Amino acid sequence: MQIGYLIKAIAFFWLIAKILSYKTWVTERVYPVIPPLEILKNIPDFLHYFLFVFSVLLLVITLFFRRKQVLLIVLFLSELLSCSLDTVRWQPWEYMYLCFLLIIIINDNRPKNILLLSHLFLVSIYFFSGLHKVGRDFLSEVWLNMVLVDFLGISMDVILKYKLFFIGLIIPFVEIALALLLLVPKLRKKVSYFLILMHLSILIFIGPFGLQYNTVIWPWNLAMICILLIVYAEPFEPAKTKMFTYHLYWLILWFVLPFFSLSGGWYQYLSFNLYSGKGDKMYICISGNPRELRPFLDAGTHNICKTEYSVNLHNWALKEIKSVPVPEIEIYEKIAVYLKHKYSAGNLKIMLYNHRTQKRTEL
């Protein structure tokens, strides 16, 4: 019964996310389509559309009809193929749903394995999400600017007077502690309630009554609440050594590779680097005024670009495709090559800018 509810919850919130961010999955947009390999550059537009509609249809069938193993396999392959056509589709919520789906596919008729692996995956998500937030980047970009100033409306004078800046470190350490406490069998259910409160707080913070920011992750937070309620509804047996041997690849994917992301050796979004404030933002500095980019022009970035017009790639992506850019240098470089070719290299410069260090790097 738990597995049935888990599949329905994943299908429902995945479906909502896909529809909210539909321009992420098609090519009828201004935001660049950047495949990971050159060989995938000239894929016909209709294939992107077909895969999107096909996946949506499979999610609807999964949601309203009895589970069929073959449908889950086809859904997984469809999503995997779609993600291989455009790097911006490598969103953390997409990766999470794919992992849960593959867990269910591989462990068909073994519900205990599904619950246990789902539990370990949740531990990984919260642990690395918290670990990436430890540092001044989170304190400056997220805690100070977004929470204290934008959301709570606290002035800098009050922040400095009451030394509120470093209080923000409580957030990542609490997240890490809750992840580790999930490993204690007797505490799992109670800890899951605290994690649910955390997701409700996030929804209040970025939701329709808060900053109204990044709408596509609103259903993701609701999905996490449902997944926590389902996975920890009943106690389950601890893992045996034999199971760890059979599922070693999951442990490597969830607990080994993400450590390399701390030094740039693994993908940030596959390690749940979320709202950490880390890394550079990409700016398109424009000398002319390309008509296509007019809806995405930003004000107040003259100190970064030193040109009349500029576009913040992060804001552009959120506005048009309702997803965020994948924060990897190799992908930024591909986007830079695409934009320079499309809009003429003489009319624009591509800058990477770190808001904390104020370092500017031209691509």
KEVEX-164470 format. One record per residue (C-alpha): residue number from 1; chain; residue in one letter; y, x, z. Coordinates in steps of 0.2 Angstrom, whole numbers, plus 5000, padded with zeros to 4 digits. Layout:
# KEVEX-164470
NUM; A; A; Y; X; Z
...
This chain:
# KEVEX-164470
1; A; M; 5000; 5000; 5000
2; A; Q; 5012; 5014; 5004
3; A; I; 5009; 5023; 4988
4; A; G; 5013; 5006; 4978
5; A; Y; 5029; 5004; 4988
6; A; L; 5034; 5023; 4984
7; A; I; 5031; 5021; 4966
8; A; K; 5041; 5005; 4965
9; A; A; 5055; 5013; 4975
10; A; I; 5056; 5028; 4964
11; A; A; 5055; 5017; 4948
12; A; F; 5069; 5006; 4954
13; A; F; 5082; 5019; 4959
14; A; W; 5077; 5031; 4944
15; A; L; 5080; 5016; 4932
16; A; I; 5098; 5013; 4940
17; A; A; 5102; 5032; 4939
18; A; K; 5097; 5033; 4921
19; A; I; 5107; 5017; 4916
20; A; L; 5122; 5023; 4926
21; A; S; 5122; 5040; 4917
22; A; Y; 5116; 5034; 4900
23; A; K; 5128; 5046; 4891
24; A; T; 5119; 5060; 4899
25; A; W; 5103; 5055; 4889
26; A; V; 5111; 5052; 4872
27; A; T; 5121; 5062; 4860
28; A; E; 5135; 5050; 4857
29; A; R; 5148; 5059; 4867
30; A; V; 5161; 5073; 4867
31; A; Y; 5153; 5083; 4881
32; A; P; 5142; 5096; 4873
33; A; V; 5123; 5094; 4871
34; A; I; 5116; 5111; 4875
35; A; P; 5097; 5114; 4873
36; A; P; 5089; 5128; 4882
37; A; L; 5082; 5135; 4866
38; A; E; 5090; 5138; 4849
39; A; I; 5074; 5130; 4841
40; A; L; 5079; 5113; 4849
41; A; K; 5097; 5114; 4842
42; A; N; 5095; 5103; 4827
43; A; I; 5084; 5089; 4835
44; A; P; 5089; 5072; 4827
45; A; D; 5100; 5061; 4837
46; A; F; 5088; 5046; 4836
47; A; L; 5075; 5056; 4846
48; A; H; 5087; 5057; 4861
49; A; Y; 5090; 5038; 4860
50; A; F; 5072; 5034; 4858
51; A; L; 5067; 5044; 4873
52; A; F; 5080; 5036; 4883
53; A; V; 5076; 5018; 4879
54; A; F; 5057; 5023; 4880
55; A; S; 5059; 5030; 4897
56; A; V; 5069; 5015; 4903
57; A; L; 5056; 5003; 4896
58; A; L; 5042; 5012; 4905
59; A; L; 5052; 5012; 4921
60; A; V; 5054; 4993; 4920
61; A; I; 5035; 4991; 4916
62; A; T; 5031; 5002; 4931
63; A; L; 5043; 4992; 4942
64; A; F; 5037; 4975; 4938
65; A; F; 5018; 4977; 4934
66; A; R; 5003; 4984; 4942
67; A; R; 5002; 5003; 4941
68; A; K; 4993; 5011; 4927
69; A; Q; 4989; 5030; 4927
70; A; V; 4992; 5032; 4908
71; A; L; 5009; 5024; 4909
72; A; L; 5015; 5036; 4923
73; A; I; 5008; 5051; 4913
74; A; V; 5018; 5045; 4897
75; A; L; 5033; 5042; 4908
76; A; F; 5032; 5060; 4915
77; A; L; 5030; 5068; 4897
78; A; S; 5044; 5057; 4890
79; A; E; 5056; 5063; 4903
80; A; L; 5050; 5081; 4902
81; A; L; 5053; 5081; 4883
82; A; S; 5071; 5073; 4885
83; A; C; 5076; 5086; 4898
84; A; S; 5070; 5100; 4886
85; A; L; 5083; 5094; 4873
86; A; D; 5099; 5096; 4884
87; A; T; 5102; 5106; 4900
88; A; V; 5114; 5094; 4908
89; A; R; 5099; 5083; 4911
90; A; W; 5092; 5095; 4924
91; A; Q; 5100; 5085; 4938
92; A; P; 5093; 5087; 4955
93; A; W; 5089; 5069; 4957
94; A; E; 5079; 5069; 4940
95; A; Y; 5070; 5085; 4946
96; A; M; 5065; 5076; 4962
97; A; Y; 5059; 5060; 4953
98; A; L; 5049; 5071; 4941
99; A; C; 5041; 5080; 4956
100; A; F; 5036; 5064; 4965
101; A; L; 5029; 5057; 4949
102; A; L; 5018; 5072; 4946
103; A; I; 5012; 5072; 4964
104; A; I; 5006; 5054; 4961
105; A; I; 4998; 5057; 4944
106; A; I; 4989; 5073; 4950
107; A; N; 4983; 5064; 4966
108; A; D; 4978; 5047; 4959
109; A; N; 4966; 5038; 4971
110; A; R; 4970; 5051; 4985
111; A; P; 4984; 5043; 4995
112; A; K; 4983; 5055; 5009
113; A; N; 4987; 5069; 4998
114; A; I; 5002; 5060; 4990
115; A; L; 5009; 5056; 5007
116; A; L; 5007; 5074; 5014
117; A; L; 5014; 5082; 4998
118; A; S; 5029; 5070; 4998
119; A; H; 5032; 5075; 5016
120; A; L; 5032; 5094; 5012
121; A; F; 5043; 5090; 4997
122; A; L; 5056; 5081; 5009
123; A; V; 5055; 5096; 5021
124; A; S; 5060; 5108; 5006
125; A; I; 5074; 5096; 5000
126; A; Y; 5083; 5095; 5017
127; A; F; 5079; 5113; 5022
128; A; F; 5087; 5121; 5006
129; A; S; 5100; 5109; 5005
130; A; G; 5106; 5114; 5022
131; A; L; 5103; 5132; 5020
132; A; H; 5114; 5132; 5004
133; A; K; 5129; 5125; 5014
134; A; V; 5129; 5139; 5027
135; A; G; 5145; 5148; 5023
136; A; R; 5164; 5148; 5019
137; A; D; 5162; 5140; 5002
138; A; F; 5155; 5123; 5010
139; A; L; 5168; 5124; 5024
140; A; S; 5183; 5127; 5011
141; A; E; 5178; 5116; 4997
142; A; V; 5168; 5102; 5005
143; A; W; 5172; 5101; 5023
144; A; L; 5190; 5105; 5023
145; A; N; 5196; 5098; 5006
146; A; M; 5184; 5083; 5004
147; A; V; 5180; 5078; 5021
148; A; L; 5195; 5082; 5033
149; A; V; 5209; 5081; 5020
150; A; D; 5204; 5068; 5007
151; A; F; 5192; 5057; 5016
152; A; L; 5199; 5057; 5034
153; A; G; 5217; 5061; 5029
154; A; I; 5219; 5074; 5043
155; A; S; 5234; 5086; 5040
156; A; M; 5232; 5105; 5039
157; A; D; 5243; 5106; 5055
158; A; V; 5231; 5096; 5065
159; A; I; 5216; 5105; 5057
160; A; L; 5223; 5122; 5062
161; A; K; 5229; 5116; 5079
162; A; Y; 5212; 5109; 5085
163; A; K; 5202; 5123; 5075
164; A; L; 5192; 5109; 5065
165; A; F; 5188; 5121; 5051
166; A; F; 5172; 5129; 5058
167; A; I; 5166; 5113; 5066
168; A; G; 5159; 5109; 5048
169; A; L; 5145; 5122; 5051
170; A; I; 5137; 5109; 5062
171; A; I; 5132; 5099; 5046
172; A; P; 5121; 5112; 5038
173; A; F; 5113; 5118; 5054
174; A; V; 5109; 5100; 5059
175; A; E; 5101; 5097; 5041
176; A; I; 5091; 5113; 5043
177; A; A; 5085; 5108; 5061
178; A; L; 5080; 5091; 5055
179; A; A; 5070; 5098; 5041
180; A; L; 5060; 5109; 5053
181; A; L; 5058; 5095; 5065
182; A; L; 5049; 5085; 5051
183; A; L; 5035; 5098; 5053
184; A; V; 5032; 5092; 5071
185; A; P; 5019; 5077; 5069
186; A; K; 5025; 5068; 5084
187; A; L; 5043; 5069; 5079
188; A; R; 5042; 5064; 5061
189; A; K; 5047; 5046; 5062
190; A; K; 5061; 5048; 5074
191; A; V; 5068; 5063; 5063
192; A; S; 5067; 5052; 5048
193; A; Y; 5079; 5039; 5056
194; A; F; 5092; 5053; 5059
195; A; L; 5090; 5058; 5041
196; A; I; 5092; 5040; 5036
197; A; L; 5109; 5040; 5046
198; A; M; 5114; 5055; 5037
199; A; H; 5111; 5047; 5020
200; A; L; 5121; 5032; 5026
201; A; S; 5135; 5043; 5031
202; A; I; 5135; 5051; 5014
203; A; L; 5136; 5034; 5006
204; A; I; 5151; 5030; 5017
205; A; F; 5159; 5047; 5013
206; A; I; 5157; 5046; 4993
207; A; G; 5154; 5028; 4991
208; A; P; 5164; 5013; 4985
209; A; F; 5173; 5012; 5002
210; A; G; 5176; 5031; 5003
211; A; L; 5180; 5044; 4990
212; A; Q; 5172; 5034; 4976
213; A; Y; 5165; 5050; 4969
214; A; N; 5149; 5054; 4959
215; A; T; 5143; 5037; 4957
216; A; V; 5126; 5042; 4950
217; A; I; 5120; 5049; 4967
218; A; W; 5124; 5033; 4976
219; A; P; 5107; 5026; 4971
220; A; W; 5099; 5043; 4974
221; A; N; 5104; 5042; 4993
222; A; L; 5098; 5024; 4994
223; A; A; 5081; 5030; 4986
224; A; M; 5080; 5044; 4999
225; A; I; 5082; 5031; 5013
226; A; C; 5068; 5020; 5005
227; A; I; 5057; 5036; 5003
228; A; L; 5059; 5041; 5021
229; A; L; 5055; 5024; 5027
230; A; I; 5039; 5023; 5016
231; A; V; 5032; 5041; 5019
232; A; Y; 5035; 5040; 5038
233; A; A; 5030; 5022; 5040
234; A; E; 5013; 5027; 5047
235; A; P; 5007; 5044; 5054
236; A; F; 4996; 5054; 5043
237; A; E; 4984; 5069; 5046
238; A; P; 4990; 5087; 5045
239; A; A; 4986; 5097; 5030
240; A; K; 4970; 5107; 5030
241; A; T; 4969; 5125; 5023
242; A; K; 4958; 5119; 5009
243; A; M; 4972; 5107; 5003
244; A; F; 4985; 5121; 5004
245; A; T; 4974; 5132; 4992
246; A; Y; 4972; 5118; 4980
247; A; H; 4991; 5114; 4980
248; A; L; 4998; 5132; 4981
249; A; Y; 5008; 5129; 4966
250; A; W; 5019; 5116; 4975
251; A; L; 5022; 5127; 4989
252; A; I; 5028; 5141; 4978
253; A; L; 5039; 5129; 4968
254; A; W; 5046; 5121; 4984
255; A; F; 5046; 5135; 4997
256; A; V; 5046; 5152; 4988
257; A; L; 5056; 5150; 4972
258; A; P; 5071; 5141; 4981
259; A; F; 5074; 5157; 4991
260; A; F; 5078; 5166; 4975
261; A; S; 5092; 5154; 4971
262; A; L; 5101; 5161; 4986
263; A; S; 5104; 5177; 4975
264; A; G; 5105; 5168; 4958
265; A; G; 5087; 5172; 4954
266; A; W; 5082; 5153; 4952
267; A; Y; 5090; 5137; 4947
268; A; Q; 5102; 5130; 4960
269; A; Y; 5098; 5112; 4956
270; A; L; 5080; 5115; 4957
271; A; S; 5083; 5122; 4975
272; A; F; 5094; 5107; 4980
273; A; N; 5110; 5117; 4981
274; A; L; 5120; 5101; 4984
275; A; Y; 5138; 5100; 4989
276; A; S; 5138; 5118; 4995
277; A; G; 5155; 5122; 4987
278; A; K; 5147; 5138; 4980
279; A; G; 5149; 5146; 4963
280; A; D; 5162; 5146; 4950
281; A; K; 5170; 5131; 4941
282; A; M; 5172; 5131; 4922
283; A; Y; 5189; 5128; 4914
284; A; I; 5194; 5126; 4896
285; A; C; 5211; 5133; 4894
286; A; I; 5219; 5125; 4878
287; A; S; 5234; 5131; 4868
288; A; G; 5233; 5116; 4856
289; A; N; 5230; 5098; 4860
290; A; P; 5212; 5093; 4853
291; A; R; 5212; 5074; 4851
292; A; E; 5194; 5073; 4857
293; A; L; 5198; 5081; 4874
294; A; R; 5214; 5072; 4878
295; A; P; 5205; 5059; 4890
296; A; F; 5199; 5074; 4900
297; A; L; 5215; 5084; 4902
298; A; D; 5219; 5090; 4919
299; A; A; 5236; 5093; 4927
300; A; G; 5239; 5106; 4941
301; A; T; 5228; 5120; 4934
302; A; H; 5242; 5131; 4927
303; A; N; 5238; 5144; 4939
304; A; I; 5220; 5146; 4933
305; A; C; 5223; 5144; 4914
306; A; K; 5242; 5148; 4912
307; A; T; 5242; 5137; 4896
308; A; E; 5249; 5120; 4893
309; A; Y; 5233; 5110; 4893
310; A; S; 5216; 5113; 4902
311; A; V; 5200; 5104; 4906
312; A; N; 5190; 5105; 4921
313; A; L; 5172; 5105; 4915
314; A; H; 5165; 5097; 4931
315; A; N; 5178; 5083; 4930
316; A; W; 5175; 5080; 4912
317; A; A; 5156; 5078; 4915
318; A; L; 5159; 5066; 4929
319; A; K; 5171; 5056; 4919
320; A; E; 5161; 5054; 4903
321; A; I; 5143; 5056; 4906
322; A; K; 5142; 5052; 4925
323; A; S; 5133; 5068; 4929
324; A; V; 5139; 5086; 4934
325; A; P; 5137; 5102; 4925
326; A; V; 5122; 5113; 4929
327; A; P; 5130; 5127; 4938
328; A; E; 5121; 5142; 4930
329; A; I; 5131; 5156; 4921
330; A; E; 5119; 5156; 4906
331; A; I; 5122; 5138; 4903
332; A; Y; 5141; 5140; 4905
333; A; E; 5140; 5154; 4892
334; A; K; 5131; 5143; 4880
335; A; I; 5144; 5129; 4883
336; A; A; 5158; 5142; 4880
337; A; V; 5151; 5147; 4863
338; A; Y; 5149; 5129; 4858
339; A; L; 5167; 5125; 4862
340; A; K; 5175; 5140; 4854
341; A; H; 5165; 5137; 4838
342; A; K; 5170; 5118; 4838
343; A; Y; 5188; 5119; 4843
344; A; S; 5192; 5137; 4836
345; A; A; 5192; 5152; 4847
346; A; G; 5210; 5155; 4844
347; A; N; 5215; 5138; 4852
348; A; L; 5206; 5140; 4869
349; A; K; 5200; 5151; 4882
350; A; I; 5185; 5148; 4894
351; A; M; 5188; 5153; 4912
352; A; L; 5176; 5154; 4927
353; A; Y; 5186; 5151; 4943
354; A; N; 5181; 5153; 4961
355; A; H; 5192; 5142; 4972
356; A; R; 5189; 5151; 4988
357; A; T; 5190; 5169; 4981
358; A; Q; 5203; 5164; 4967
359; A; K; 5193; 5176; 4956
360; A; R; 5195; 5172; 4937
361; A; T; 5182; 5178; 4924
362; A; E; 5184; 5174; 4905
363; A; L; 5169; 5170; 4895
